Amino acid sequence: VEKRARRHSKRGGRVSQVIYDLIPFRYPQYCIDSLAKKFNVFLNRSRSFASQYICISEATKKDLLDYLSQFDGDVPVQVWPLAHEFEGCQRNEKYLASPGQEFLEKIQLPFVLCVGTIEVRKNGFALLKVWQQLLKELGDKTPQLVFAGKYGWKIESFQDLLQSDTALQQAVTIIPQATDADLVTLYQRCLFFVYPSLAEGWGLPVGEAAWFGKYSVVSSSSSLPEVCGELVDYVDPSNITEITQSIKRTILDEDYRKQREKNIARASLRTWKDVALHLNQLLQG
């Protein structure tokens, strides 16, 4: 693909390079070394053929402009936000029992959901620390914590903490091979959604939770405030006490949670058709 882009550029054609994030460049500590090196080499090469860059968030645009400021040239950088829509599901679609979803037997109700790869950047370790504190403060009132996502890299501290605490093991369920159908059920049935990620290019799961009318407690870092704006609440992902208090309030204050859900259910959310039309405009412009 890159060779084709280079040839097209040399013939005088326009090449639009989409950039999801600059995490391997800005935060190499969250990535394996080989990924960071390959990404940085590609990012440098892209300057030789890109006529414009299209970033999926304002945060990614800012990071890219900071990177490009090191070099001469003035390549346009556009923003192309992604969707909230979970494809194949209607807005605010409610749970309908599906046969063969045995994974539900592992989950105690009610539960709080986190979707995404279990890796250091997603900050699952912080959620485990939060749940340890909630178990001390709320006891049996503490909901189950469900992670839906495969195992990634640099998770030794996450695994060590979980393995060292029997009570935490009882309160946490990990579903590493969740299908789209599984995710639909999890979004629909969760009490609310949590996403304490340290850095994102966008944050699809936050938008997907909103698509099902679910309220979220979300990290205030990078692009995440762009996904749902004032519809959700934000926490400092490095502050365990702040995350704990926000989640604790959401667990105990049902009226607050329900009001937030009403606001989300009425909000204007972005579909994948909207995203496609916007991309076409950017490519034609």
C-alpha atoms as a printed R data frame, in Angstrom:
    type eleno elety resid chain resno       x       y       z
1   ATOM     1    CA   VAL     A     1   0.000   0.000   0.000
2   ATOM     2    CA   GLU     A     2   2.778   2.414   0.876
3   ATOM     3    CA   LYS     A     3   4.601   1.681  -2.397
4   ATOM     4    CA   ARG     A     4   1.408   2.423  -4.303
5   ATOM     5    CA   ALA     A     5   1.005   5.679  -2.375
6   ATOM     6    CA   ARG     A     6   4.563   6.680  -3.211
7   ATOM     7    CA   ARG     A     7   4.061   5.978  -6.924
8   ATOM     8    CA   HIS     A     8   0.796   7.904  -6.919
9   ATOM     9    CA   SER     A     9   2.465  10.853  -5.186
10  ATOM    10    CA   LYS     A    10   5.361  10.896  -7.663
11  ATOM    11    CA   ARG     A    11   2.840  11.027 -10.527
12  ATOM    12    CA   GLY     A    12   1.361  14.156  -8.976
13  ATOM    13    CA   GLY     A    13  -1.566  12.485  -7.244
14  ATOM    14    CA   ARG     A    14  -2.922  13.390  -3.807
15  ATOM    15    CA   VAL     A    15  -2.337  10.945  -0.952
16  ATOM    16    CA   SER     A    16  -4.362  11.214   2.255
17  ATOM    17    CA   GLN     A    17  -2.739   9.426   5.191
18  ATOM    18    CA   VAL     A    18  -5.056   8.499   8.070
19  ATOM    19    CA   ILE     A    19  -3.451   8.646  11.524
20  ATOM    20    CA   TYR     A    20  -5.260   6.973  14.407
21  ATOM    21    CA   ASP     A    21  -2.788   7.989  17.096
22  ATOM    22    CA   LEU     A    22   0.855   8.773  17.793
23  ATOM    23    CA   ILE     A    23   1.009   6.628  20.916
24  ATOM    24    CA   PRO     A    24   4.126   4.655  19.853
25  ATOM    25    CA   PHE     A    25   5.863   7.999  19.227
26  ATOM    26    CA   ARG     A    26   4.590   9.945  22.240
27  ATOM    27    CA   TYR     A    27   4.314   7.123  24.769
28  ATOM    28    CA   PRO     A    28   6.785   4.391  23.780
29  ATOM    29    CA   GLN     A    29   6.665   3.099  27.365
30  ATOM    30    CA   TYR     A    30   3.173   1.734  26.645
31  ATOM    31    CA   CYS     A    31   4.363  -0.277  23.624
32  ATOM    32    CA   ILE     A    32   6.808  -3.029  22.860
33  ATOM    33    CA   ASP     A    33  10.076  -1.664  21.482
34  ATOM    34    CA   SER     A    34   9.675  -3.149  18.005
35  ATOM    35    CA   LEU     A    35   6.293  -1.458  17.508
36  ATOM    36    CA   ALA     A    36   7.594   1.951  18.566
37  ATOM    37    CA   LYS     A    37  10.578   1.669  16.223
38  ATOM    38    CA   LYS     A    38   8.507   0.553  13.216
39  ATOM    39    CA   PHE     A    39   5.921   3.273  13.803
40  ATOM    40    CA   ASN     A    40   8.490   6.036  14.083
41  ATOM    41    CA   VAL     A    41  10.187   4.924  10.858
42  ATOM    42    CA   PHE     A    42   6.847   4.889   9.015
43  ATOM    43    CA   LEU     A    43   5.816   8.264  10.418
44  ATOM    44    CA   ASN     A    44   9.042   9.761   9.122
45  ATOM    45    CA   ARG     A    45   8.618   8.141   5.691
46  ATOM    46    CA   SER     A    46   5.025   9.362   5.395
47  ATOM    47    CA   ARG     A    47   6.214  12.954   5.081
48  ATOM    48    CA   SER     A    48   7.640  12.106   1.654
49  ATOM    49    CA   PHE     A    49   4.283  11.180   0.110
50  ATOM    50    CA   ALA     A    50   1.363  12.483   2.212
51  ATOM    51    CA   SER     A    51  -0.560  15.377   0.648
52  ATOM    52    CA   GLN     A    52  -2.693  15.653   3.761
53  ATOM    53    CA   TYR     A    53  -3.094  13.872   7.073
54  ATOM    54    CA   ILE     A    54  -6.479  12.853   8.445
55  ATOM    55    CA   CYS     A    55  -6.558  12.353  12.222
56  ATOM    56    CA   ILE     A    56  -9.370  10.653  14.127
57  ATOM    57    CA   SER     A    57  -9.390  13.198  16.956
58  ATOM    58    CA   GLU     A    58  -8.280  16.698  17.863
59  ATOM    59    CA   ALA     A    59  -5.860  15.134  20.346
60  ATOM    60    CA   THR     A    60  -4.193  13.104  17.590
61  ATOM    61    CA   LYS     A    61  -4.080  16.200  15.386
62  ATOM    62    CA   LYS     A    62  -2.306  18.113  18.145
63  ATOM    63    CA   ASP     A    63   0.234  15.327  18.596
64  ATOM    64    CA   LEU     A    64   0.847  15.150  14.845
65  ATOM    65    CA   LEU     A    65   1.274  18.911  14.508
66  ATOM    66    CA   ASP     A    66   3.786  18.823  17.368
67  ATOM    67    CA   TYR     A    67   5.695  16.135  15.486
68  ATOM    68    CA   LEU     A    68   5.530  17.920  12.123
69  ATOM    69    CA   SER     A    69   6.713  21.204  13.660
70  ATOM    70    CA   GLN     A    70  10.239  19.742  13.701
71  ATOM    71    CA   PHE     A    71  10.348  19.806   9.896
72  ATOM    72    CA   ASP     A    72   9.904  22.270   7.068
73  ATOM    73    CA   GLY     A    73   6.678  22.121   5.099
74  ATOM    74    CA   ASP     A    74   3.017  22.808   5.629
75  ATOM    75    CA   VAL     A    75   0.965  19.642   5.062
76  ATOM    76    CA   PRO     A    76  -2.746  20.085   5.901
77  ATOM    77    CA   VAL     A    77  -4.008  18.118   8.900
78  ATOM    78    CA   GLN     A    78  -7.760  17.380   9.103
79  ATOM    79    CA   VAL     A    79  -9.854  15.842  11.884
80  ATOM    80    CA   TRP     A    80 -12.203  12.927  11.182
81  ATOM    81    CA   PRO     A    81 -13.961  11.754  14.368
82  ATOM    82    CA   LEU     A    82 -15.104   8.145  14.509
83  ATOM    83    CA   ALA     A    83 -18.613   6.893  15.290
84  ATOM    84    CA   HIS     A    84 -20.525   5.963  18.417
85  ATOM    85    CA   GLU     A    85 -22.635   3.411  16.570
86  ATOM    86    CA   PHE     A    86 -22.244  -0.284  17.280
87  ATOM    87    CA   GLU     A    87 -22.901  -1.604  13.781
88  ATOM    88    CA   GLY     A    88 -25.918  -3.852  13.493
89  ATOM    89    CA   CYS     A    89 -27.645  -2.536  16.621
90  ATOM    90    CA   GLN     A    90 -30.314   0.121  16.999
91  ATOM    91    CA   ARG     A    91 -29.842   3.041  19.386
92  ATOM    92    CA   ASN     A    92 -30.657   2.173  23.001
93  ATOM    93    CA   GLU     A    93 -31.354  -1.436  22.040
94  ATOM    94    CA   LYS     A    94 -32.321  -3.511  25.086
95  ATOM    95    CA   TYR     A    95 -31.132  -6.954  26.067
96  ATOM    96    CA   LEU     A    96 -32.786  -9.966  24.467
97  ATOM    97    CA   ALA     A    97 -31.644 -13.384  25.645
98  ATOM    98    CA   SER     A    98 -29.488 -15.184  23.098
99  ATOM    99    CA   PRO     A    99 -28.883 -18.927  23.123
100 ATOM   100    CA   GLY     A   100 -25.363 -20.222  23.622
101 ATOM   101    CA   GLN     A   101 -23.935 -17.293  25.600
102 ATOM   102    CA   GLU     A   102 -22.382 -19.479  28.264
103 ATOM   103    CA   PHE     A   103 -19.986 -16.726  29.306
104 ATOM   104    CA   LEU     A   104 -22.887 -15.049  31.134
105 ATOM   105    CA   GLU     A   105 -22.830 -17.856  33.681
106 ATOM   106    CA   LYS     A   106 -19.423 -16.625  34.838
107 ATOM   107    CA   ILE     A   107 -20.678 -13.126  35.583
108 ATOM   108    CA   GLN     A   108 -22.392 -12.104  38.794
109 ATOM   109    CA   LEU     A   109 -25.024  -9.387  38.447
110 ATOM   110    CA   PRO     A   110 -24.808  -6.449  38.671
111 ATOM   111    CA   PHE     A   111 -21.532  -5.792  36.881
112 ATOM   112    CA   VAL     A   112 -19.468  -2.874  35.629
113 ATOM   113    CA   LEU     A   113 -17.863  -3.260  32.203
114 ATOM   114    CA   CYS     A   114 -14.505  -2.338  30.694
115 ATOM   115    CA   VAL     A   115 -13.861  -3.217  27.022
116 ATOM   116    CA   GLY     A   116 -10.442  -3.304  25.392
117 ATOM   117    CA   THR     A   117  -7.151  -5.136  25.277
118 ATOM   118    CA   ILE     A   118  -5.695  -5.792  28.707
119 ATOM   119    CA   GLU     A   119  -2.402  -3.935  28.392
120 ATOM   120    CA   VAL     A   120  -0.526  -1.359  30.410
121 ATOM   121    CA   ARG     A   121  -1.912   1.615  28.445
122 ATOM   122    CA   LYS     A   122  -5.515   0.643  29.145
123 ATOM   123    CA   ASN     A   123  -4.812   0.988  32.873
124 ATOM   124    CA   GLY     A   124  -6.610  -2.129  34.054
125 ATOM   125    CA   PHE     A   125  -4.216  -2.211  36.986
126 ATOM   126    CA   ALA     A   126  -5.817   0.982  38.311
127 ATOM   127    CA   LEU     A   127  -9.266  -0.613  38.109
128 ATOM   128    CA   LEU     A   128  -8.050  -3.591  40.136
129 ATOM   129    CA   LYS     A   129  -6.772  -1.188  42.800
130 ATOM   130    CA   VAL     A   130 -10.118   0.624  42.733
131 ATOM   131    CA   TRP     A   131 -12.020  -2.640  43.177
132 ATOM   132    CA   GLN     A   132  -9.818  -3.593  46.096
133 ATOM   133    CA   GLN     A   133 -10.846  -0.357  47.778
134 ATOM   134    CA   LEU     A   134 -14.519  -0.780  46.861
135 ATOM   135    CA   LEU     A   135 -14.552  -4.255  48.384
136 ATOM   136    CA   LYS     A   136 -13.276  -2.741  51.639
137 ATOM   137    CA   GLU     A   137 -15.802   0.087  51.619
138 ATOM   138    CA   LEU     A   138 -18.901  -1.522  50.090
139 ATOM   139    CA   GLY     A   139 -18.428  -5.223  50.759
140 ATOM   140    CA   ASP     A   140 -21.259  -7.230  49.197
141 ATOM   141    CA   LYS     A   141 -22.604  -4.107  47.473
142 ATOM   142    CA   THR     A   142 -19.570  -4.084  45.181
143 ATOM   143    CA   PRO     A   143 -20.581  -5.019  41.607
144 ATOM   144    CA   GLN     A   144 -18.596  -7.521  39.574
145 ATOM   145    CA   LEU     A   145 -15.903  -5.978  37.365
146 ATOM   146    CA   VAL     A   146 -15.856  -7.467  33.860
147 ATOM   147    CA   PHE     A   147 -12.980  -7.007  31.417
148 ATOM   148    CA   ALA     A   148 -13.835  -7.918  27.818
149 ATOM   149    CA   GLY     A   149 -10.638  -8.066  25.803
150 ATOM   150    CA   LYS     A   150  -7.634 -10.154  24.944
151 ATOM   151    CA   TYR     A   151  -4.354 -10.060  26.843
152 ATOM   152    CA   GLY     A   152  -1.730  -7.688  25.483
153 ATOM   153    CA   TRP     A   153   1.715  -6.604  26.587
154 ATOM   154    CA   LYS     A   154   3.291  -5.325  29.800
155 ATOM   155    CA   ILE     A   155   0.592  -6.712  32.110
156 ATOM   156    CA   GLU     A   156   2.757  -8.400  34.719
157 ATOM   157    CA   SER     A   157   1.668  -5.987  37.465
158 ATOM   158    CA   PHE     A   158  -1.993  -6.561  36.553
159 ATOM   159    CA   GLN     A   159  -1.590 -10.345  36.701
160 ATOM   160    CA   ASP     A   160   0.446 -10.276  39.909
161 ATOM   161    CA   LEU     A   161  -2.097  -8.120  41.721
162 ATOM   162    CA   LEU     A   162  -5.026 -10.280  40.631
163 ATOM   163    CA   GLN     A   163  -3.270 -13.523  41.548
164 ATOM   164    CA   SER     A   164  -2.291 -12.214  44.985
165 ATOM   165    CA   ASP     A   165  -5.814 -11.269  46.112
166 ATOM   166    CA   THR     A   166  -8.439 -14.009  46.460
167 ATOM   167    CA   ALA     A   167 -11.274 -11.579  47.187
168 ATOM   168    CA   LEU     A   168 -10.406  -9.600  44.066
169 ATOM   169    CA   GLN     A   169 -10.406 -12.768  41.983
170 ATOM   170    CA   GLN     A   170 -13.994 -13.414  43.090
171 ATOM   171    CA   ALA     A   171 -15.032  -9.904  42.040
172 ATOM   172    CA   VAL     A   172 -13.326  -9.821  38.626
173 ATOM   173    CA   THR     A   173 -14.213 -11.688  35.438
174 ATOM   174    CA   ILE     A   174 -12.081 -11.602  32.281
175 ATOM   175    CA   ILE     A   175 -13.559 -12.544  28.899
176 ATOM   176    CA   PRO     A   176 -10.543 -12.615  26.537
177 ATOM   177    CA   GLN     A   177 -12.360 -13.972  23.475
178 ATOM   178    CA   ALA     A   178 -15.517 -11.842  23.479
179 ATOM   179    CA   THR     A   179 -17.363 -11.831  20.141
180 ATOM   180    CA   ASP     A   180 -19.391  -8.922  18.812
181 ATOM   181    CA   ALA     A   181 -22.539 -10.694  20.005
182 ATOM   182    CA   ASP     A   182 -20.972 -11.052  23.452
183 ATOM   183    CA   LEU     A   183 -20.108  -7.355  23.515
184 ATOM   184    CA   VAL     A   184 -23.654  -6.391  22.628
185 ATOM   185    CA   THR     A   185 -24.958  -8.384  25.576
186 ATOM   186    CA   LEU     A   186 -22.302  -6.965  27.907
187 ATOM   187    CA   TYR     A   187 -23.022  -3.363  26.923
188 ATOM   188    CA   GLN     A   188 -26.749  -3.915  27.299
189 ATOM   189    CA   ARG     A   189 -26.589  -5.634  30.670
190 ATOM   190    CA   CYS     A   190 -23.833  -3.713  32.452
191 ATOM   191    CA   LEU     A   191 -24.658  -1.338  35.287
192 ATOM   192    CA   PHE     A   192 -22.392   1.252  33.679
193 ATOM   193    CA   PHE     A   193 -19.106   1.448  31.754
194 ATOM   194    CA   VAL     A   194 -15.574   2.372  32.887
195 ATOM   195    CA   TYR     A   195 -12.575   3.345  30.773
196 ATOM   196    CA   PRO     A   196  -9.499   4.592  32.674
197 ATOM   197    CA   SER     A   197  -7.093   4.468  29.697
198 ATOM   198    CA   LEU     A   198  -3.874   6.465  29.927
199 ATOM   199    CA   ALA     A   199  -3.843   7.436  26.233
200 ATOM   200    CA   GLU     A   200  -6.114   6.912  23.217
201 ATOM   201    CA   GLY     A   201  -6.408   7.990  19.616
202 ATOM   202    CA   TRP     A   202 -10.208   8.036  19.953
203 ATOM   203    CA   GLY     A   203 -11.933   5.624  22.373
204 ATOM   204    CA   LEU     A   204 -14.491   3.516  20.508
205 ATOM   205    CA   PRO     A   205 -15.843   1.586  23.535
206 ATOM   206    CA   VAL     A   206 -16.938   4.804  25.263
207 ATOM   207    CA   GLY     A   207 -19.038   5.718  22.227
208 ATOM   208    CA   GLU     A   208 -20.366   2.182  21.898
209 ATOM   209    CA   ALA     A   209 -21.517   2.196  25.517
210 ATOM   210    CA   ALA     A   210 -23.361   5.460  24.836
211 ATOM   211    CA   TRP     A   211 -24.959   3.898  21.759
212 ATOM   212    CA   PHE     A   212 -26.625   1.427  24.121
213 ATOM   213    CA   GLY     A   213 -27.633   4.254  26.450
214 ATOM   214    CA   LYS     A   214 -25.031   3.465  29.098
215 ATOM   215    CA   TYR     A   215 -23.314   6.026  31.270
216 ATOM   216    CA   SER     A   216 -19.519   5.908  31.687
217 ATOM   217    CA   VAL     A   217 -16.756   6.963  34.035
218 ATOM   218    CA   VAL     A   218 -13.914   7.838  31.671
219 ATOM   219    CA   SER     A   219 -10.294   8.938  31.783
220 ATOM   220    CA   SER     A   220  -9.754  12.630  31.089
221 ATOM   221    CA   SER     A   221  -6.610  11.895  29.049
222 ATOM   222    CA   SER     A   222  -5.863  12.511  25.375
223 ATOM   223    CA   SER     A   223  -8.861  12.172  23.015
224 ATOM   224    CA   LEU     A   224 -11.367  10.648  25.431
225 ATOM   225    CA   PRO     A   225 -13.294  13.837  26.318
226 ATOM   226    CA   GLU     A   226 -14.006  14.261  22.592
227 ATOM   227    CA   VAL     A   227 -16.015  11.050  22.343
228 ATOM   228    CA   CYS     A   228 -18.986  11.853  24.564
229 ATOM   229    CA   GLY     A   229 -18.349  15.368  25.840
230 ATOM   230    CA   GLU     A   230 -20.560  16.262  28.805
231 ATOM   231    CA   LEU     A   231 -22.575  13.045  28.587
232 ATOM   232    CA   VAL     A   232 -20.128  11.150  30.820
233 ATOM   233    CA   ASP     A   233 -17.922  11.926  33.817
234 ATOM   234    CA   TYR     A   234 -14.133  12.154  33.773
235 ATOM   235    CA   VAL     A   235 -11.374  11.165  36.169
236 ATOM   236    CA   ASP     A   236  -7.622  11.527  36.321
237 ATOM   237    CA   PRO     A   237  -6.403   8.046  35.281
238 ATOM   238    CA   SER     A   238  -3.416   8.322  37.623
239 ATOM   239    CA   ASN     A   239  -5.535   9.147  40.687
240 ATOM   240    CA   ILE     A   240  -6.865   5.944  42.268
241 ATOM   241    CA   THR     A   241  -8.778   7.845  44.954
242 ATOM   242    CA   GLU     A   242 -10.570  10.025  42.402
243 ATOM   243    CA   ILE     A   243 -11.518   7.032  40.251
244 ATOM   244    CA   THR     A   244 -12.755   5.143  43.307
245 ATOM   245    CA   GLN     A   245 -14.954   8.000  44.502
246 ATOM   246    CA   SER     A   246 -16.506   8.552  41.074
247 ATOM   247    CA   ILE     A   247 -17.263   4.859  40.587
248 ATOM   248    CA   LYS     A   248 -18.525   4.504  44.156
249 ATOM   249    CA   ARG     A   249 -20.978   7.380  43.682
250 ATOM   250    CA   THR     A   250 -22.217   5.848  40.440
251 ATOM   251    CA   ILE     A   251 -22.790   2.495  42.143
252 ATOM   252    CA   LEU     A   252 -24.687   3.950  45.103
253 ATOM   253    CA   ASP     A   253 -26.623   6.811  43.474
254 ATOM   254    CA   GLU     A   254 -29.094   5.143  41.126
255 ATOM   255    CA   ASP     A   255 -31.019   8.387  40.514
256 ATOM   256    CA   TYR     A   256 -27.870  10.102  39.296
257 ATOM   257    CA   ARG     A   257 -27.022   7.190  37.022
258 ATOM   258    CA   LYS     A   258 -30.533   7.018  35.568
259 ATOM   259    CA   GLN     A   259 -30.597  10.749  34.831
260 ATOM   260    CA   ARG     A   260 -27.280  10.512  33.032
261 ATOM   261    CA   GLU     A   261 -28.629   7.587  31.005
262 ATOM   262    CA   LYS     A   262 -31.670   9.658  29.986
263 ATOM   263    CA   ASN     A   263 -29.394  12.410  28.695
264 ATOM   264    CA   ILE     A   264 -27.338   9.894  26.739
265 ATOM   265    CA   ALA     A   265 -30.412   8.212  25.254
266 ATOM   266    CA   ARG     A   266 -31.616  11.566  23.848
267 ATOM   267    CA   ALA     A   267 -28.232  12.789  22.616
268 ATOM   268    CA   SER     A   268 -27.197  13.068  18.970
269 ATOM   269    CA   LEU     A   269 -24.621  10.364  18.282
270 ATOM   270    CA   ARG     A   270 -22.503   9.769  15.209
271 ATOM   271    CA   THR     A   271 -23.193   6.812  12.895
272 ATOM   272    CA   TRP     A   272 -20.746   5.057  10.608
273 ATOM   273    CA   LYS     A   273 -22.654   6.524   7.667
274 ATOM   274    CA   ASP     A   274 -21.903   9.984   9.067
275 ATOM   275    CA   VAL     A   275 -18.245   9.001   9.313
276 ATOM   276    CA   ALA     A   276 -18.178   7.734   5.710
277 ATOM   277    CA   LEU     A   277 -19.788  10.902   4.357
278 ATOM   278    CA   HIS     A   278 -17.348  13.047   6.296
279 ATOM   279    CA   LEU     A   279 -14.374  11.088   4.955
280 ATOM   280    CA   ASN     A   280 -15.641  11.534   1.408
281 ATOM   281    CA   GLN     A   281 -15.798  15.295   1.986
282 ATOM   282    CA   LEU     A   282 -12.233  15.347   3.273
283 ATOM   283    CA   LEU     A   283 -10.984  13.333   0.310
284 ATOM   284    CA   GLN     A   284 -12.801  15.533  -2.191
285 ATOM   285    CA   GLY     A   285 -11.772  18.816  -0.561
